[in-house]
Amino acid sequence: MITETTSGKVEGFVLEDQHVFLGIPYAAPPLGENRFGAPAAHEPWSGTRECFAYGPTAPQRDPGITIIPEPVEAGDDFLNLNIYTPDISAKLPVFVWIHGGGFVSGCNRSPWYVGTRFARDGVVVVSIGYRLGVEGFLEIEGAPSNRAVLDWVAALEWVRDNIANFGGDPSRVTIGGQSAGSAACITLMVNPKAKGLFHRVIGMSGTSDSRMPPEAARDLGRDVAKRLGVRPTREDLSRFTPDQLVEAHLKVARNPFTAAALMKGFDPKASGLRPFADGETIPEHPFKAIIEGAGADVALLAGSTTEEVNGAIRMQRANLEGDQAMKSLESMKIDLDAYKAHVGTDDLVEPRRAGVDGPRVPRAAREDARGSRRRDDVRVSVRVAVTALRRRGRRGALSRHPVRVGQPRRGTRCRWTDRTERTAPSRPRDAPRLGQLHHRWNGRLAGLRERDEAHPLVRHRQ
């Protein structure tokens, strides 16, 4: 299957009866003269570009084992996107997916982000990659701030100009993401540069907290440059490879976005590699803009990833000492009594042990302690989401409260396909000890990885 883009012709392939185009560049590689600059138009190519394999990923530290399989692959053209469509001659709604990863990791090539099931149900899916960490967010003299945000806008502009040739309707674009991807969507929702490029937002478990002051961002840039023995300028820092800058940042980071650091408390005003209100790319804090009426014309569907913070705490129990967990929860303004009732123990460091820590707290009591479960445990059927995406001319179709559809099996959570992902149960029936719990968790991850690596799209490589 061959179609046109503004840079030249591209050829895709068929997967699960859907047309797939992988690794299409939407901007020039941000290297060389383009390093630390705003995204530039990609040079046109002659002939037909084969889009049979994923493109490279943004420079980042290889995280090794992760919950979401997100392989890292080096290469220049990492400002790329993937498209899944049922019919390039149609005019279907479009769903643009922005991956998460704390703005320092992640990619658009995860097997979990394959969009063939959306395409099967009549939605064109676009998953984008963007600059991460130092390349996307470090404040550098002579370089635009929040360069990754400019990447998101450039990708949406590409969708506006090209998606009709892939069977998509540029007047019916929904953006969505999870965690940092959700924060990106909320940032774009009120950003003047993105106005008119999309019409609906699906934000899962992530808000746009841009409270880091510009001076904190500049301090981090100076610290990284000082570590390398140069000035914090675009010219000087461009002499170093992305990997060298990643390592330099890790040496000076005051607020690293890691699970261990988050459990000790997270200060949203401390310097870090994430979006911030710089007065130009992000004119003001998105929450303030929303209060003033920005984004009122964009429908929003918001939800949360169940047990996300609890899972992080459980995985980091071995690194916690004393009341660190308690202090971390207090810093996040979490009701400690409700949280203790939810997890069934007063000890937030050691897991509850069957027959040792007392009787199990009844499910109803835990739910009452958590408050309204509909706010905290949003499970949305993908078919409901697809139906909402298809609706025309109905203001706020996605802003209605999500409907709970059915009751998933214990230990499963819905995601944006029509199948479920297995996660560690929030309360193991036999409440195993820590070592046993980690063994079970790792076993489930290994099973997921084997299943995803066996997917035909993962095996389809040049």
N, C-alpha and C positions, 0 to 999 in steps of 0.2 A: 504494500500500500504506500503510495507516494503522494505527498501534498506539498504546498508552498508555505514558506515563511518569509518574513521581510529580509532575511539574510540568505535565503536560497531554498532549494528543495530538500526535503527529508523523507526518508523511507523507514517505515515501521514494520512490525510483524504481528502475527495473530497469536494471542494467548487466551485460553478459555473462551474462545469465540469472540474475543474483543480485540480491537486494534490498539497496539501499544507502540509508543515512541519514547525511547529512553535517551537521557543525556543531551537534550537539545540546549545549546547555550542561549541564554537570553541577554547576556552582556559579555563584553570582552573580558579576558582573564585579568583580574586586578593585580597584575604583577608588572615588573619593569617600570615604565613611565606611568602606568596606571596604579601603581602601588599606593595604598592609602588615599586614593582619590574616589570621587563619585563614580558609580558604574557608567561605563562608556559603551556605545553601540558596538556590537560584534562585527568584525570584518565579514563581508559577504563571501560565500564560498561558491566555487564553480561546480557544476555537476550536481549529483545527488548525494547528500550526506546520509550514511547508514546509521540509524539510531536503534541498534540491536542490543546494546549493552549499556549499563549504568555509566554515568560520567563520574569523574573524580569527586572527592569530598573536600570540604573546606579544611585548611590546615588546623589541626587540633592534636592534643595529646591522646594517643591511643589508650582508651580506658580499659582495655582488656575485656574482662567479663562484665557484661551489663545485663540489666533486666530486659531491656528492649534490644534485640540484635541490630546493631548499627555499625556495619563494617566501615573501616577507614581506608581510603585508597588515595594515594598521592596523585597529583596531576594539576595542570594549569587551568583547564576549563571547568572550574568547580562552581561557577555561577550558571548552573544548568537546571533544567526541569524535566520531569517525566509526565507523559500524557497517556491516559487510558480513555478510549472512546468507543462506543458501539457502532457509530456511523459517521464518517467525516462529511457526509452531505446533509446531515440533519441540522437542527437548531435547538439544542438541548441546554438545560441549565448546567452551570459550571461550578465545581467545588474545588477551591484552591487550598491545599494542605500545607501548613507551615510547621515543620517539626520542632520538637522541644529539645531540651538538653542544657538548660541553664545559661543559654547564650554562649557557652564555651565548648559544647560538644553536640553530637548528633548529625544526622544526614537525611537525605530524601531517598535513600536506596535500601531502607530496611524492608525485609520481606513482609513486615506487618503493615507497610504502607502501600502494598499492591492494590491498585484501584479497580481491578476487573469486576468486582462484585457491584460496585456503584455503577460502573459502565453497563453492566448487564441490566440494571434497573433504570437505565435512561439518564444517567448523570455523567458528564465529562469530568474526569478527575485530573487535576494538575498538582504535582508535588514539587516543591521548589527547594533548592539549596541556597545558602547565603553565607557571607563571611561571619566567622565566629571569633570570640575572644579578642586578642590583641588586634588582629586584622580588622575586625568589625567595630570595636568599641573603645579601644584605647584612645585617650585624648592626646593628640599630637599637634604641635605647632605647624601651621601651614597646611593642615589636612582638615576636611570636613568632619564634624562630629557625627556620631551615630551612623557610621557608614553602612552598617547592616540594615538599618531602617531604609536607607536609600536603595539597598538591594531589593528589599521587599517591594518598594514602590516600582522599581524597574521591572521586576517580574510581573507585577500586575499590569503595567503598561504594555508589556509584551503580550500578555493574555488578551488585553483589549484589542490589540492590533492584529493578532494572529489566530485567536481561538476559533473564529468562524470557519477557518480552513480545516479545523479538526472536528467539526460538528457541534461546536459550542455556541451559545448565545451570549455575546458580551454584555447584553443588557440584563442578564440574570446570573450574576456572579456572587457566590457565597464564599467567604474565606473562613477557615477553621484551623484549630490547632489545640495541642494539649501542653500544659505546663508553660514553658517559655514560649511555645508556639501560640498558646492562648493569649499570653501577655502581648505578644507581637500583634495579634488581631485586635486587641483592645486599643493598643497604641495607634494602629492604623485607622481604627474606627473614627477617631476624632482628629486625624492628621490632615491638614489642608492639602498636602502634596498627594494624598491618596483619594481625595474627594472625587466621587463619581466612578471610581475604578471597581467598586464592588457595592453590593446592595444589602447583604445579610452577613451576620457573623455567628459562628458557633465557637464559643470559648469554653474549653474543658480544663478545670483545675489550674487556672492561672490568671492573675490580674496584672495590670500594668502599673507596677509600683516604681515610679520614677523619681523618688524622693532624694536620690543622691544629688547633692549640690554640684554645680559645675566646678567649683574649686577643688572638691574631693576628687573629681575625675582628672583635673589637671595635676594634682599631687601624685596620683598613681602614674601618670605619664612621665613625670619627672623622676619618680623612684625607679621605674624600669630603665630609663635612659641613664641614670646615675649608676645603676648596677652594671650597665654595659660600658660605662665610661665615655658617654657621648652626650650631646645636647638632645633635648626632647623634640627634635624637629623631624619633619618628613624626610628631609635629605639624609640626616644622620642615621635614623632608624631603618631606612630602606636598605642600608648596607648589610643588614643582618637577615638571616633566613627566618621564615615563620617559626621553625622549631626553636631557634635560638631565642626568639622573643617570648615564646611560650615558657621556656625554662626560666628566663629572666623574670617574668611575671610571677611564676610560682615562688621564687625566692623572696619577693617583696610583698606578696599579696597579704593584705590585712583582713580580707573578707572573702576567702576562696569559696566557690560554690561547690562544696563537697558535702557528702552526708555527715562525715565526722564533724566538720566545722558547723554545719547547721544545727547539730544536736547541742552544741555549746552556746548557741544563740546566734541570731542573724540580725545585723544592724543594717536596715535598708538605706541609711544615710551614709554609711561608710563607703569608701572607694571600692569600686568593683567594675568588672567588664559586663556592662548591661546598659540598656537605654536610660537616658536621663534628659531632663528638660534643658536643652542647650540654648533655647531662644530662637533657633532657626529651623533645624531639621525637626525637632520636637519643640514647638513654641512655648508650651506650658504643660504642667502635669495633666495627664489625660483625665484624671478624676475632676480636677477643677474645670477643665473644658466641658466635661459632661454636665456638671452642675450649671454651667452657663448656657447649656442648650446644644452644644456640638454633638453631632452624631444622632440627633433626634430622628433623622430620616432613615436610619439604618436599623433593621430588625435584629434583635440579639437573642440567641439561645445560650444560656449559661448553665454549666453543671460542674460537678467535682468528681475527682477520681477517688473512689471509696478506699479508706484505710491508707492513703498515701503517706501521711505523716507518721501514722502508727507503724507502717512497714519500715520506714526509715529508722525509727527509734529501735524497733526490734533488731534490725540488722546491725545496729551500732551499739547494742548493749555491752558488748565486750570492751568497748572503748570509753564507756561512761563511768564516772566515779561519783560516789555520794549523791548529791542532789542536783547534778548537772541537768538531768532530764527535767526535773521540776522547774529549775530556773529557765530552761529553754521554753517550756510550755508557758510559763508566766510571761516571758518576753513576747510571746505570740498572742497574749491576751486570751488564752484558752481557759475555760472554766475547769479548774483542777478536780473538783468534786465530780463533775459530770464525766470527765475523762477517766478518773479512777473507777467509777461505776461501769463505764463502757468496757475497760480492759479487765475488770474483775479482780483487781488487786490494788493495794496501796503502794506496793513496791514497783516503781517504774523502771528499775534496772534489771531485776531478775524476773523471768517469766513465771506465771502462776503454774504450780505443779499439782496435778490431780492427787487428792488424798492427803496433801500436805498443807496447802494454803487455804483450806476451808471449802465450803460448798460453792459450786458454780453459780454465778449471778444469773437469774432467769433472763431470757431474751427480752421479755416485755419490759423488765426493769431497766435493762441497758438501753432500750430504745426510748423509754420515757426520759432517762437521764440525758440522752443526746438531744432531746427536743424533737422538732419536726424532722422525721427521717426523709421526707420528700425533699427538703432543702439540702441535706447532707449526703444523701445516697441516691443520686439521680441515675436511673437506669433507663436508657432510651432505646427503643427498638429502632434498628436502622431503617426498617420499612416505614416507620413513622417519620423519621428524618427525611427520607427520600420523598415521601408524600408531601412534606412541608416544602422541600426544595422545588417541587413541581408546581406548587400553587402559583397562580398568576393574579396580579392585581388585588391581592388581599393584604392590606397593610398589617404588618406585625404578625404574619403567619408563623414566624419562628420565635416570636417573643412570648408566646403563650407558655404557661407552665408545662414542662414535659409530662407526658403521661407514662406511668409505670405500666409496662406491658409484661404480664406474666411474672413468674418468680424464678430467676436463674438457679441452677444447681448450686449447692454449697461450694464455695471456693472458685466461683467463676464470676467474671465481670464482663459486661457488654463492651464492645469497642465499635469503631466505625466500619465494620463489615457485618455480614449477616451470620458470622460465627463468633464464638466467644473465646477469650484467652484465659488460660488457667493461671491463677495466682495462688500464693500460699493462703490457706484459709485464715480469716481474720481471728478466729478462735478455734484452734485445733481441738477436735473432739476429745482426744486423750491428753491434751496439753503436755506434749513431750518436753523433756529438758532441752536446754539451749543447744547442745551438740546435736541432738536428734532433730530438732527443728531446723537447724542449718543444713543437716544432711538431707532432710526432706525437701527443703527449699531448693537446694542445689540440684537435686534429682529432678524436680519439676522443670527447672531452667534448662537442664540438659535435654529433657524430653522435648521442650519447646524448640530448642535450637536444632535438634535432629529433624523435627518436622519442617521447620522453616528452611533449612538447608536443602531439604529434599524437594522444595517447591520448584516447578519447572522454570520459573523466571530466574531463580538463583542459579540454576544450572545452565541457563541460556547465556553464555559468555562468548565473546570473540576469541 
